Amino acid sequence: MSGMKNVTSEPVLWDIPVRVIHWALAACVPAAWWTADQGYMEQHSWIGYTVLVLVATRIVWGFVGSPQARFSDFLRGPRAVWAYLRGAPWETPGHNPLGGWSSVALWLVLLSQAGSGLFNSDGILFDGPFYHAADSSVTDYLGSIHETAFDVLLGLIALHLAAVAYYQFIARERLLGPMWRGSVEGRHGTGPARPWWWATLIAGLFAAMLWGAIQLAPAPVSYW
């Protein structure tokens, strides 16, 4: 991919898996909305599966990935977040204390959105793969979570975009470039990047697990 450079022996701010997952999720959200709005539920479900694999991979990468990808690098306690909100400088090259927790919030909402969709039904022509594996009270509850999580997701995305715009145009702190190229002048990672194929193996494992679980799920009712 042009512009997405990564050398495992040199420090990078954001490694290839972080960037690919970030932009893939950014593409999946509007695609999920559009396919649901147009009634393309089969495609909608595949986007949901993709989101599950991407978020699960990113969570694991938060423990075994490159330095700036790890939770230990960007998740800080309430004191650090409060100090940052009050204007205290933050010197580390990765996420600031608020941005780190904002990212985690987005991943968790995406996870609940896509996960609840596995048990969802449009009540007409499409049932999620696990819709018939649970009691109706459970599927109804998860269906409400699926709808509510999307509204929460839209709010978080709006805040995310507003924050990016603020840092990009007012604070003059470039965020978009590093998330595409992996680094920016004056900001470098604190250690070498992990091989990108590690994340590919992790994603492949999650995809295989999800596929296997779907194959074992009760067969959906045919409406034809």
Order of alpha helices (4+ residues) and beta strands (2+ residues): alpha-alpha-alpha-alpha-alpha-alpha-alpha-alpha
